[in-house]
Amino acid sequence: MPPLRHSIPRGESGARLAAATLMTWFFVISVAVGDVINKDGVLYLDAAAAFLDQGVKAAAAVYGWPGYSVLIAAASRLTGWPLETSAHLLDAICFLAIADSFVRLHFALRGESESPSGWAPVLLILAFPALGDRLNIVRDWGFLAASLWGLLHLVKFRFEPQGKFGHAVLWQAGIAAAFVFRIEALVLILAVPVYFLFEPLPWRARARNFLLPISGIVPVLILGAALLATGRLAPGKLWEITAYGYHDPALIWKFFSLHADRLAAVLPNDYSAEYAKLILGTGLVATLFWLIGANLGPVLLGIFGYAVYRFGGRLPPRFGLMLWAAGMASGTLLIFLAVQLVPDKRYALLPSALLLLAGGGYLERIAAGTGSPLAVSGVERWARRLALGLVAALCVESAVVTPDYRLYLRDVGRWMRENLPAGASLATNDPRLDYYAGRPMNQEQIRQLMPVDRLADWLAQPGLPDYLALRLTSPRDLKKAENALNREPLKMFSPSPREHVLIYRLNGGNSGAP
């Protein structure tokens, strides 16, 4: 593809600087506007606090894979900042690494005869809708950053003439860092280099290209397996690798069949129940594609679809490795869905980002009009301007942040800190209420209180806490809660007709001031 004229920024270094600068500004804008902590973030910060107080075992008791929380705690210890601020600092570093690795991959995936533009990857990574919730405290940002950084060095290992072993080591370091955030990286570090075994090269070259990228991890895995077998290492959340069934496909089928049986029980007749496994299986595949597509968003999908239609879907040869990595990550997610049935868009961040890399080439083709018989026509010019304008609009949308409507939860927490006795017990149905009240969350109690329909059964239990705080998000749930409790709340917050927080005193049966 011929080079684009007047590409700004010019070259890889300019693109990296632009991406880092703009991503930093996007993050600063988000922090300045403010946000409410996400529910998972409360869990990670509680685990970080437990680590600072009592060490790794205490952190693992709060959350079984505490690597992200340990890093938050380390950042807090190093800077002296609160845990939440330290988490945002860590995530900001991850976002910079995501942007930088994405830009570098865009250039590394092109051959010597190609001249990639600098602006295309910058626009796309800033327009990536999946990165919009920047202030969400989740480990997926670190997993994506480390995975992209590791894949960058795997590409360099395979396609650059020098530094092969060094890049193989850096690939393993990157994916090991990803493993700290999510255990799925253990699968990627073994499965992605398998791609090299299928390349049209002599077998000696294939074996070398496969073995070098796993040369360091294999001894570690052997040692880890030996420690697990002898009982010197507790498996902790590593049991999920077993649950996924990578060593035992029968286990995957067992979980899948269990879910299919539950589905069959609610289908309208025996004829449809007979196809429960087919319905569930196709539904899971469709869910996987939906999660990946939802991360990219309809605008980018439409632009890429237009580019494939107009210019063809062929990508530079080096992109084969990225598509293979996306396939391995997607397969891992599909097995997770079959076992756990917990769909979430952020679980598909890596395959979505790798497909976005391919979008860089498509965007360049649209801008250049390469290969189109209508390159000089009015239709082509109109389509080009529309596509580039839409991508720029996505960047602006990503930069513009509005205040979170749930900021009132901070006021709720402040009121509870000031008005509830310090030694009194509190139950909530939302961990953010615990967090802003300055109290540790009770995961089991929160799970029991989440379904409002079961509130009456929960109230019938012995040993109720002193206070109850409920966040309700519909008039119907408000009515159900009021009927179940059958008393006036101690305090009520109603920032909107649909949003309410009710605080009750349970022990003593009255709602007088504490």
N, C-alpha and C positions, 0 to 999 in steps of 0.2 A: 504494500500500500504506500503510495507516495506521501511524503511528509506534508502536514498541514501548514499553510502559511499563517504567519502571525500568531503562532500558538503561544498563549500566555498562561502559566509560566513556561519558559523554555527549558526543556530538558528535565532530567530526573531530580537534580538538586533543587531547582526552582520549584518543582512540583511538591517535593517533600517539605520545603519551607512554607509554601502556601498552605498545604494541608495541615501542618502543625499549627500555624498561626491561626487559621480560621477555626480549627477544632478547639483550640484553647479559648478563643472568643466565644464560641458556642457554649462551652462549659461555664465560662465566667457569667454569661448572660443567665443561664439556668440557675446558677447558685445565687445570683443577685435577686432574681425574681422570687425564689424560694419554692419549697416543695414540702410535701408530707412524706415521711418515711414509708416505704412499702412494707408489706407484712413480712415478706421473707427477710428484709433488712433487719427487722427487730430480732429475728432468730439468729442471724449472723452476728449482730452486735452483742446479744446475750452470750453467745459462745465466746466472743472475743473477751468480754468482761470476765467470764469464767476462766479463760486461759490466763489472764493477768492475775487473777486471785489465786488459782489453784493448779494451773498447768494444763497440759494437753489432755489428760484423762477427763478433767472437768469439762473442758471445751467439747470433747467428743461425746460426753454424756448429754450435752445440750443439742449438738448436731453431729451426726456420725462421721462426717467428712469435713473436719475443721480447718483445712489448710487456708482457705480464704479468710476465716476469722482470725487465725494466727497471724496472717499478714497484716490485717487491720490492727490487731493489738500491737504488733511490732512497729507499725507506722505511728501509732499513738504514743508508744514508749519513746520513739526516736524524736518526735516533734513536740511532745507535751500537749498535743491537741486532744480534744474529746474524741471518743470513738467514732461518732457519726462524721465529724469533720475529717478524721483520718481515713474513713472509708471512702469519702468523696475524693480525697487526694489520691488514694490508691486507684480508684476508678478513672480519675482524670489521666493518670499515667497510662492506664490500659487503653483509654481512648486515643491518646497520642500514638501509642504503639500500634493500634489497629490502623489508624490513618497512614502512618509511615510505612508499615509493612504492606498495606494494600497498594500504595503508590509504587513501592519498590518491586512488588510482584508484577505489577502492570508492565514495568520495563523488563524485568528478568524473563518474562514469558515470551518475549519477542526475539526473533533471530537477528543476526547481524544485518540482513538485507532489509529489515523493517525499520521504520522510524515512528515509533509511538509518540503521541502527543502528551504534553504534560498536564493539560487542563482536564482531559477526560477522566482520569482516576480521581482527581481532586473533586470535581463536580459530583461524581457518583458516590464517593464515600461520604461526602457531606449531605447528599440527598438520600442516603440509605435510610428508609423509614424505620427499620428495626433499631437504629441507634437513637431514636427520638427520646426515649425515656432515660436520659443520661443520668439523672439523679437517683434512679432505682439502684439500691444497693443489692446487687446480685453477682454471683461468682461467674456468670456467663461472660461478662466483659473480659475478665482475666483469661478465661478459657479461649475465647476468640482471639485475643491479642497474642497469647503464647502460641496458639496453633498456626496463625498466619505467619508469625515470625519464624517458627520452625519450618513451615512449608517453603518460605522464602529461601532458606538455606538448603533445603532438599532440592529445590529447583537449581540453585547455584551449584550444588554438588554434582547434579546430573549433567548440566549443560555448560558450565564454565570450565575451561581447560585446566585451570590451576586451582589449588586449594581444596582438592577433593576431600581428603580426610578431615580437614578442619571444618568444612561445611557439614560433613556427616556428623561430626561431634556436636556442632551447633544445632543441627536439626534435632538430635536427641535431647539436647539441653532444652530446646524450646518446647518439645512435646512433653518432656518431663515436668516443665513448669506448668503446662496445661493440665497435667495429671494432678497437680496440687489443687487445682480448681475443680476439676471434674474427672471422675474415674474413667469416663469413656475414652480418654486419651490413651489408656493402656491398650485399647483395641487399635486405635489409629497408628500407634508407633510400630505395630507389627503388620497391620493390614495394608497401609499405604505403600511401603516399599515393595510389596508383592507386584505392583505395577511393572517394575523393572524386569521381572521374569518373563513378561509377555512381549517385550520389545523385540524388534527384528534385528538382534545382534548375536554374535557368537556366544555360546553358552558360558564361556569363561567370563566374558564381559557382563553378561546378565547376572551371574552368580556374585561377581564382585560388587556390582551396583546394588544388589539386594542385601548382601551381608554387611557391607560397611555401615549403612544407616541403622542397623540393629546391633552392631558389634558391642556397644556398651550396655544396652538394655537387657540383652539376653542373660549375661552373668548375674545382673541384679535380680531378674525374674527367677532365676534358678535359686539364688540365695534366699529370696523372699519365700519361694515355695517350700524350701527346706525348713525355714523358720516357722512357717505356718504348720507344716507337717509335724514338727517336734513340739508344737505348743508354745514356742518362745515368742511368737508374734500373734497378737490377737487380730482376727480378721476384720473386726469392726464393720464398716460399710462395704468392705470388699466383698461381703457375701452377695452383694447385688450383681457382681460379675458372674457369680455362679447362678444367681437367679435368672440372669439374662440368657444363660444356657450356651455360652460360647464353647464350652467343652462338652455340653450335653444337650443336643437338640431336642431330646425327648422332654426335657424340662420346659422348654419354650412351648411345646405342643400341649403340655399339661396345663399351663396357665392359660393359653389361648383357648383350649377346650372348655375350661372352667368359665371363662367369660362368655363363650358362645352358648353354653348351657343356660347361663343367666339370661342371655338375650332371648333364647328360644322360649323361656318361661313367660316372657311378656309379649311375644308375637301373637297376632290375633287367631291363628289356627295352626293345625298340625302340618299343613302343607308348607307354610312359610317357615315353621320351626325346623323342618327338615333341612332347610338351606341356611340355618343360623351361622354355621362356620363360613360359608361363602359370603353371606351378607357382612359378617364381622370382618373377614379378611379384606374384601374389596373396600369396605369402609375405612379400615386402617390405612390402606395404601392411599386412598383418596385424602384422608386426613393428613398424611405425610406431605403430599403435594400441596395441600392447602396451606400447611404451616410454612413451607418454604416460600410459596407464592405470596402469602400474607406479609412476610418479612420484606419482600421486594415491593409490594404494593401494586395496584392496578396501573398506575401511570408508567412506572418503569417496565412492567411486563408488557404493556401496550407498545411502548417504544421499541423494546427488543423484538417483539413479535413483528412489528412493521419492518425492522431492519432485516430480519431473517427472510421475510416475504420479498423484500425489494432486492436484497443483495446476496441472499443465500446464507445458509447457516454454518458454512465451513469456518473453522477457527484455526489459528496457527497451530502447528503440530505440538508445541510444548504444552498447550492447554489440555492435552489428554491426561496428563498427570493430575491437574486440578479437578477434572471431571471424575477421575477415579477416586480422588480423595473425597469429593462431594458424595460419590456413591457409597463409599465406606462409611462416612458419617451418617448418611441417610439410612443405610442398612442398620447401623447401630440404633438409630432412633426408632426405626420400625420395630425392631425386637423389643425395645423398651416399651413402646406403645402396646405391643402384643401381651407383654407381661404385666405392666403396671396400669395401662389405660389412663395415662395422665398427659393429655395433649397440652402443650404450651409453645407459643411461637418462639420463645427464646431458646428452646431446645434445638431449634433448626437454624440457629444463627450461622453456624459454620458452613453448611451446604449453601445457604442463601448468599453468604458473602463470596463464596467461590464462584457461584453462578454470576454474581454481580461483576466479578473480574472479567468474565466473558463479555459482559455488557459494555466494558470499556472499548473493546474492538468494534462492537456494533455501533456505539455512539460515534466513534471516529468515522465509520463508513457513512453514516447519515450526514455528518458534517461535511465530508469530502465529496459525497455523491459518487463514490467509486463503484464502478461496475454497473451503474444504472443506465438504461437506455434513455431515461428521461432526465438525465442529470442537469440539463439546461432548461427544462420546461418549468412553467409557472407552478405546476403541481408539485414538482420536486422541491423547488425553492420554498414553497409554502409549508410542505411537510417538514423540511429541514428546520425552518424557523420555529415551527410549532414544537418539534421534539426538543430542541435546545432550550426553548423558552420554558417548557414544562419542567425540564431537569433543573433549570435555574430557579423556577418557582418552588420546587421541592427543597432546594437549599435554603431559600428564604423562609419557607415554612418551618424547616428544622431549626433555624436560628431564632425565630420568633417564639417566645415562650410566654404563656399567660399564667397568672397565679393559680395555684391548685385550689379548687373550690373546697377541698377538705382541710384547709388550713385551720378551720375552727376546731379540729381535733386537738390542736395545741392548747387552745383555750380550755377545752374539756379537761385535759391533763393537768393544766395549771390549777383549775378549780379543785380537782380531786386532791392534788398535793396540799393545797391550802386548807381544805375543809374536812378531809377524811383523816381519822386518827392514824398515826404512823404505824401502830401495831395491828391495826384492823386488817382482816383478810378481805380480798377483793377478787371477784370473778368477772370476766369480760368475755365477749364473743368476738373481739377484735384485738390482736396483739398491740396495735398502735395505741389503744387506750391505756394498756399497761405501760407501754414505753413512755408516753408523755406524762403519765402519773408517777413515773420514777419507780416502777415496781417490775420485778421479773415476770415474764409471761409464763402461764401454765398451759402447755400445749394440749394436754388431754382435756382440761376443762373447756378450753376454747373450742375444741372439736365437738364436745357435747352440746355447747350452747349455740353453735352455728345454725342448726336447723331450728327455726322459731317454733315449728310445729311440736318439737319435743320439749319445749320449755316447761310445760306443766309437769311432765314426768321428772324432769331434773329438779323442779321445786319440791317434789314429793320425797326426794332423797334425804336421809339423815345427814347431819354435819354440814349444813349449808354455810357458806362464808358470811361475813358480816355485811358485805355490800355487793351489789350487782350493778354493772354498767353494760348496757346493750346499745349497740349501734344498729339502727334499722334503716333500710333504704327503700321502703315503700309504705304507703298508707295501710295496705293489707297486713304487713308484718307488724306495724304499730298497733293495729287493732288486736291482733293475736296476742301480742305481748301484754297489752293492758288487760285483756280478759284473763290471761293466765295468772298475772300478778295480783289483780283485783285490789289495788291500792294506789294511792297517789305517789308519784315519784318524789324523791328527795330533791332532785334537780332535773330539768329538761332543757336540752339544747335543740333548737329546730332552725337550722340555717336555711332550709328550703321546705316546701310542702312534702317532699319525698325523703328528706334526710333528717334523722332524729337520733339523739343520744339520750337515753333515759337512765338515771342513776337511782337505785333503790337501796334502802336499808332493810335487810332481811331479818336479822336477829332482833327480837323485840316487837316486830310486827307493826311499827309505826314509822312515820316519815319525818319525825321532828329533826331539828338540826343536831348534828353530832356534838 
